[in-house]
C-alpha cells in the first residue's frame, strides 16, 4: 500500500511540475512578447509601415490560431533554425511584408520563434491601444442583424468616451435571450439566464416570501 501511495504521489508531483513548467514558459513568452512587440511597433512607426505591420500580424495570428502544425514546428526543439526559417519563408513571404519577414527571421536567429503567437497577440493589443480602438464583444442567444449591431455601437458611442469600436459577436444559446456585452474588464450582463439566476437567489434567500408577507 505504501509503495502504491508513493508512486501515486510521484505521479502527482510530476504532473504538477509539468503544469508549473508550462505556466512558467507561458509567462516568460508573454513578457518576451511584450518587449518584441513594442520594438516592432517602434521600428514600423519609424519606417511609416505601422499599418502594414498590423495587417501582417493579423495574418500571422490567424495562421497560428488555425494551424496547430505551424506552432508545433516553431516550438520544436528537433527542427533546426535554418529549416524553420525556410518553412516560415515559404509559408509567409507572399502574405507579409519585408519588415515583418525580417523580424521573424531575427526571432529564429535568436531562438525566440516559439513566442511568435504571443508576439502577434501583444502587437495587436498595443496597436489598438495606440489607435484607441476598443474591442467590444457582444454575446447573444442567436445571430443578430447588422442593423442591431450598428444600433448597439451607436449607443455605446453616445454614452461613453469610446468612439473607435471594433465589435465582435458570438452566439451562446445558454444565455437563453437578451445579451452580454464585454469590453476589457467591464461587462454588462442583460441575459435572461442571468435574470433567472438572480430570481433563484431570491428564492433561496426567501426574499419573495418576505415581500409577500
N, C-alpha and C positions, 0 to 999 in steps of 0.2 A: 504493500500500500504506500509506504513511504517513498519507494522508488518511483511509483507512478505519479505521486504528487510532485516529486522533484522534477520529473520530466515535464509535467504539465506546467509547472512554474517556469521552467526553462523556455518552453514554447511561448508562454505569455510574455516573458521578458524579451525574447527575440522579436515577437510581433510588435511590442511597444517600442523597442529600439528601432525597428524598421519605420514605424509611423513617425517617430521623433526625427529620424534622419530625413524622411521625405518632407516633413514640415520645415525642417531647417533649410533644406535645399530650396523649397518654395520661397521662404523668407529671404534667403540670400539672392535668389533670382529677382525678386521684387525690388530689393534695394539696388541691385545692379541695373535693373531695367530703368529705374528712375533716373539714374545718372546718365546712362547711354541715351535714353530718350531726350533728356534735356540737352545733351551735346548735339544730337542730330537736329533738334529744333533750332538750336543756335546757329549751326552751320547752314542749314537750309534757309534760315532767315537772312543770313549774311549774303547768300547767293541768290536771294529772291526766288527761292524754289520751295517755299513752305507749303503751298497748295499742292504741288506735285508730290512732295514727300508725304503729305497727309493722304493723298489718293493711293500712293504706293503702300502705305501702312495699312490702310483699309483693305487693300487687295491681299496683303500678306496675312492679316488677321483672319480673313475669310478662308484663305488657304490652310492656315493652321487649324482652324476650327473644323474644317470639312475634310481634312486629310490626315488621319492619325499616323499613317506611314511616314509622312513628311516630318512630323515631330519626332517619331521614333528614330528616324535617320539622323536628325540634328543632335539627338541626345545619346546616340550610340557610341560607346567607348571603343567599339571594334572598327568602325569605319574611320579611315584616316582623313585628316583635314583637307588634303588636296582632292580627295574623292568627294567629300561633302561640297567643296567649292564648285566642282564641276556639275554636281547634281543640281545645286541651287541655281547655278547659271543657266543650265538647260531648262529648268522649270520656270524661272522667273525673269530672265533677261528681256523677253519681249513684252512683259507686263509691268515692269517697274523701271524707273529712270536710272541714269548713270550714278547719281549721287547715292541712291539707296542701294544699288548693286555694290558699289564700292564700300558702303557702310557694312553690308552683310559679310563681304569678304574680309573686312577688318575684324569683325566679330569672330569669324572662323580662324583667322590667323592668331588671334589672342586666346582661342579656346573658349569663347563665350557664346557660341552659337546656340547652346541649349536654352539660353534666356530669350531667344528671339520672340516666342509667343508673348511673353510678359512685356517685352520692349514695345511690341506693336500696340498692346493694350494701353501701356503707360503713355506712349507717344500720342495716341488718340485722345486720351484723357487730358494731357497737358495742352494739346492743340485746342480742345474745346474750352478749356479754362481761359486761354489767351483770347479766343474769339467770343467768349461769353455765351457759348452755346449750352443751353440747359436741356438735358435729356429727360423727357417725361414719359414714364411707362403707364399705359392705360390697359387695365385688365378687365375684360367683360365676359359674361357667360356665353355670348355668341358674337360673331363678327359684327362690327358697326360700319355704318356708311361713311363715305368721305365727308358728307355734309355734317354729320355729327362730330367727326374728328376735328373739322375746321371750327365748329362751334365751341368745342372744348378748348382748343388752342387759343381762340379769340378771347374766351372768358378768362383764361389764365393770364394772358397778356394785359387784360383790362383791370385785373385785380391784384397783380403782383408786379415786381420790377423785372420779371423775366420776359424779355422781348424777342430773343432769338431761341426758338424752341424746336427741338427735334423730338417728334412724337413716335414712340414705339408702342405697338399694340400686341396684345396677347389674349388668347381665349382660354378661359378656365371654367368649365361647366360647374365646378364645385361651389362657385360663389352664388349660383342659382340665378341671380339677377342683380341689377344695379351695376356698380363699377368700383374699381380700386385704382387710385392714381398715386403714383410714387415718383418722386424726384429727389435724388440724393438720399438723405436720411429722413426725409419727410414723406408722410403717407396719409392719404385721405381714403378711409375705408367706408364706402357707402353701399356695400353689397348687402343683399338680402341674407346671405349666410351670416354676416356679422350681426345684423339685427336679430336674427334668430338666436344666436349665441347670447346676446345681451338679454333677450327675453328669458332664456333658460336660466341665466344667472339670477334674474329677479325672482323666478320661481324658487330657485334653490335657497335664496335669502328670505323667502316669504314676503317679498315686497308687495306683491299683488294682494296677498291676504291682509297685510297691514292697511293698505289703501282702501280695501273694501270695507274693513271694519271702521 
